[in-house]
Amino acid sequence: MTAFNDESGTGDALRRTLGVDRRRFLSTCTAVAAGAIAAPVLGAAPALAQDRGRDHGHGHDHDHGKGGHVLVPPHRRGIILYTVRDATARDPLASDLPSGFREVFKQLARHGYRQVEFAGYNQHANAPGGASLESVQGARLLRSWLDDYGLRAQGNHGFIPPSWPLTSADLDTFKKHLEIANILGMDHMGTGGDPTGSSYRADWDVAADKWNALGAIARREGIKLYTHNHDAAYGFLLDGGPLDDQGRPTRSSGIRKLEYFLKVTDPKLVWLEMDIFWAHVAQYKFHTYTALDGSTRKQVFDPAGLVVRNNKRYPLFHAKDGVVSTTNGMGYDMVPFGTGVIDYRTFFSRVGERNYHNPMIEDDNSPSATDPAQSLREAKISYDNLAALRSKRR
């Protein structure tokens, strides 16, 4: 069963899919004014209270007198399918909402998206193609649907061998995923996890060796291998000072873990996807370190600055927004793109290369147990707000 009938009833189906959600977010102005979080380097300003279900964007590709150029061109606007994972997992026999990959692709294309990033290849068993499309045959089916709706796959958060050195079984699985990526037409293949959870330089050296080796395999297949990182990867490397009772360093030279990873990996083999939300969480959390001499030093993280210094190594972004939180320890709560306080206008203006970077909308919290239409509705809100971003008038 499909959610839309192209000959009749489209308006009513669209109304149901994009229905208004009455939940509201509290204004973050008070929290910001109270100094709960240091003013972000990128110049984020507090947002007024936002209605999570209201469409605040315009979705047009023209300037409409606003001045400035479009910061994210239409063909670069994407979404990671994790944001709408409830829709791909939905039983099409039990709902008239979009269900499974094919119908979700159709709806995302109607919203305006032109790119998707996979988060695995599983869907509901009753959807066309069955539960798992993680095969050559499944990839061909997915590719046919992407082509039908004018979508391009740019990446996947999938299999990166956990063991090192590689086992033959892991190598075979890795190569299978590279074959799937090529069938889908991806330029990139990656993972949603950090190269290592350690803070010690020796472990990051091992991770770099592993990623350089895997990147070389991927490159031979025409794929760029990337790692997607959360806040912990931007903490400070422990690389000096007195050793603990296990012989490990306890202090830092002031270099961040991911900055070190960038230095010790081959730029022709290893790429990165910055989750801009988590980079801002790192800005909030990791702003001081214990130097080699035992003193406390301050160093505020600048996410856009890291990209500018390594621009071509960041082909992908996760564009995820947040409002200030004083209670969760992260500094932000996730909200649909364009309804939060992260200054994406400044971020995208600073990093430039708008015909190189591929921002993928993400909101971990879009799926709702009580509002099954929410994730796809918020995908439209996010798309419209991404499309509305313009550079400042000169």
N, C-alpha and C positions, 0 to 999 in steps of 0.2 A: 504494500500500500504506500503510495506517495503522498506527500503533504500538500502538493499543489496540483491543480488541474490547469494546464496552460490554455484551455479553451474557455473554461468557465469557473467561477468561484475563486479566482485568484485573490481578489481583494479581501474576501473574508478569511481565507487561509493566511494571508499576510498579516491581517489584523491579529489573528490568534497567535501567530509566531512572534510578533513584535509587540504584544500586549504590554500595558503599563504595569510595572512593579512598584508598589507603594512604599517599599522600604526606603528609608532615608538615612543618609550619613550625617552625623553631627558636624557642624562647622568646625574646622581645625584652626580657625583664627585665634581662639583663646589659647590653645596649646602652644601655638607658635609664639604669640606675644609673651607668654610666660617663660619663654626660653627653654622649653622642654628639650629642644634639639638645637644644636648649633646651626647657624644659618648655612645652608649648603653652599659649597664653592660655586656651583653652577647658577646661583641666583634664584633658586626656587622661591616662589611667593605663596603665601597661604591662600587656599581656595575657600570660597563660600560653600555652604552646605549644598550637596548635590543630590538630586534624585537619581538613584541607581538605575531606574528604568526609563528615564526621560532622555530623548535623543537631543543632545546639545550640539552635535556637529552638523555640517552642511553637506559634506560628501561631494562637493563640486571640485573640478580640477582647474577652474579658472579663478583669477584673482578677485573679481567682483569689487574692484576699487579698493581692496585692502592694502595694496602695495606689497612689494617683495615677491620673491618667486616661491613656488611650491617646494617645500623642503624634502618631501618624500614623493618622488614621481609615481604615477599610477601603477606602472609595471613593477615597482619595487615594494608594494604594499602587501604584506603577508600576515599569516597567522599560524601559530603552532597549534596543531589539532588537539593537544592536551587541554586547551581552553574549552573545547566543546566535546570533551571525552564522553560526557553523558549522552550526547546526541549520537555519536558513532556507536555507542554501546546499547542504544535503545532498541527495544523489540519493535520492529515495524508492524507486527501483527497486533500490537496492543496500543498503538498510538497513531494519530494522524499527523504528528509532528515529524520533521525530517529525522530519519533513522538510518544508521549505517553510513559507510563512506560515500556511496554514490549520491544519496539525497543531501548529505551534509555539503559535499562539493557543490552541488547545484545551488544550495541556499547561500553559501559563502560567495559564490560567483555573483549572485544577484545583489549581495551587499556591496560588491565592488572589488573584492579581493582578487588578486592575480597570482598570488603565491601561497603555498602551504609548506609547513614543516611537519613531518610526521613525528609521533611519539610512540612508535611501534605500529604494527600492522594488524592488530586485532579489532574486531567489531562484534556486534551481536550475531549469533549463529543463524538467525532467521533473515539477516540482510543478504542481498545478492552477493554471491561469492563465498558465503559461509563465514565461520568464526575467525579463521586465521588466513591472512593473505600474505604471510611471510614465506613466500616461495616464488620461484620464477614465474609460474602460472599466475599466482596471485598478483605479482607485480605488473604483469601484462594487463590484467584486468583493471587494476588501479590506474595504470597509465592511460588506458582507453577512456576512463571516466574523467581523468584530469584533462585530457585533450578535448573531450566533449564539451566541457564547461570553461575552456580557456584558462585553465590553471596550470601553474608550473610548480613542481616539487623542488625545493631548494635544499632540504636536508632532512635528517632523521636523528632523533635521540634513540639510538639503538644499541647494538652489541659492540662493545670494546672489550677485548679479551682481559679477564681479570687477573690471569696468571702471568708471571714473567720469570723465566723465559717461557715462550709460547709452547703450549701443548699442540700436538697435531690436530686434535679435535677442535681446539679454539681457533687455530689458523684456518681450518676448513670452514667453520662458521663465519669467521670474519670475511673470508673470500666470498661466501654466499651472500652476505650483506652488501658487499661491494658490487656484486652482480645485480642484486635487486636495485641498488642505487642507480646503476647505469641504465637499467630498463626504465626506471622512473624518470630518467633525465636529470638527476641531481648533479649539481656541481660539488656538493659537500655531503659528508657523512660524519656524524659525531655522537656525542653522549651528553647526558644531562648531569654528569658527575665530575667533580674535580679530579685532576690527575693523581692526587694523593690527599689524604686527610691529615697528613703530618705537618708539623711546623719546622722540621729539621732539614737542613740543607742536603744532607746525605740522601734522604728519602726523595727529595725533589730531583737530585741527580739521577737516581734510579728511574723515576717517572719520566724524566727527559729522554733517557736512553730508550725506554719502552715506546714513547710516542714518536721519537725519530724513526725507530724501526717500523712501527705500524704506518707512519706517514709515508715512508718509502714504498711500502706495499700498496697503499692506497693510490699514491701518485702514479704508479705503473698502470693502474686501472683508470687513470684520468679523474680521480676523485681527491678533493681536498679534505683532509681529516681535521676535525675541530673538536675542541673541548669547551663545554658550556660551564660557567662557574658561578657559584653562589658567594655569599659574603666571606666565608672563612678563607677563601683563596687569596683575599686581599689583606689578610692579617700579616703581621711582621714575621719574617724568617728568623728563626733562632740559629745563629751561625757564629757565635763567639762568646767570650766571657768565661767565667768559671764554669766548670763542668759539674753536672749533678752526679749522684752516686752510681749512675749507670753510664757515665762517661759522655753525656750529651750536653751540648751547649745550652746556656740559660739566658743569654742576652742577644741583642740584635744589632746589626750594623745599620738598621733603618731601611733595608730594602724589603719590599713586600714579596710574599711568596710567588705570586703570579708574575711579578716583574722579573724575578729571578728565572722563572720558567721560560719567559720570553727570551731571555738572554742565552739560555743554554739549550734551546731547541732550534732546529734549522728552520728559518723562515720560508724555505721552499717546501717544507714537509709538514709543518704543524701550524694550525690556524686556530682562531678563537672566536667564540660567540659571547659577547658581553651581555649579561642580563642587567639592564640599566637600573632596574629596581634594586637588585641585590648589591650592585655597586654602590648605590646610595645608602643602603643599610650598612655596608662596610665603612662608608664615610662617617656615619654616625657612631659606629662601634669601635673602629680601630684608628684612633687619632693620637695616641701616645704609645711610646714603647720605652723599654729599659735599654739604654745604650750600653756599649761595651764597657764603659767606665762606671756603670752603675747609676748614672743620672737618668732622670725621666725627660724624654724629648717629645716635643709635639710635632706632628706631621699630619696634616689633614689631607685625606685622599681626594684626588681630582679625577673622577672617572673619564670625563672628556679629554683631559690632558693625557691620560694613558693611551687612549685611542689615537690622539693626534701624533704621539711619539711613535706609534706602531701601526699606522693607519691601514696599510694593506693587509695586515694580519687579522683584521676584524671584518670579514665579509658579511657576518651575520650579527644581528642584535636581537634581544628580546625587549620589546617595548611594553613595559609593564609599569603602571602608575601606582601611586600611593598617597594616602593622607597621613598626617602626623599622628602617631600614637605615643602616649606616655606610659603605656602599661605593658607592652609586649616584649620589650627589650630590644626591638629592632629599629625603633624610631618611626616606622611606617606600617600602616595596614594597606593591603592591596585593594584597589578599586579599578573600574574600567578605565581604559586609556583616555586621557584628556579630562578626567573628572577629579584628578588629584593635584598635588603640589609640585611634582617633579617638573623642572623647566625644560621640557623637550624642545621647545623652540630654540633656546640657547644651545642645548646639547647638539642638535643636528646642525645648527649653524656653525658651531665650532669645529665639528669633525669633518664637515664638508663631504666631498666624494659622494654626492647624492646618487650618482649613477653607478656606484660600486657597492655600497652598503645595502643590506637587505633586512629592514626591520620587521620582525615577526611579533605581532600582537600576542600578548599572553596575560591571562588573569587566572590564577590558580583557583580562585573562589567563585568563578562564574557558574559552574554547575550547582543546582539547588535541589534539595530533597523535596521542597514544597512547591516549586515553580519550575516545571520541566521546560518551559520555553525560555528561561532566563539566559542560558549561556549563548544561544544564537542571537537573542535580542541584544545582549551586551556586546557581542561580536560586531553588530551593526553600529552601535554607539561608538565603539572603539575605532572602527574603520572610518566613520565620518569625522571623528576628531583628528585622526592621523592625516586624513586627506585635507583637513582645514589648516594644517600647520603652514605658515608662511614665514619667510625671513623678514627681518625688520626693514621698513622702508628707509631708503638712504636719501 
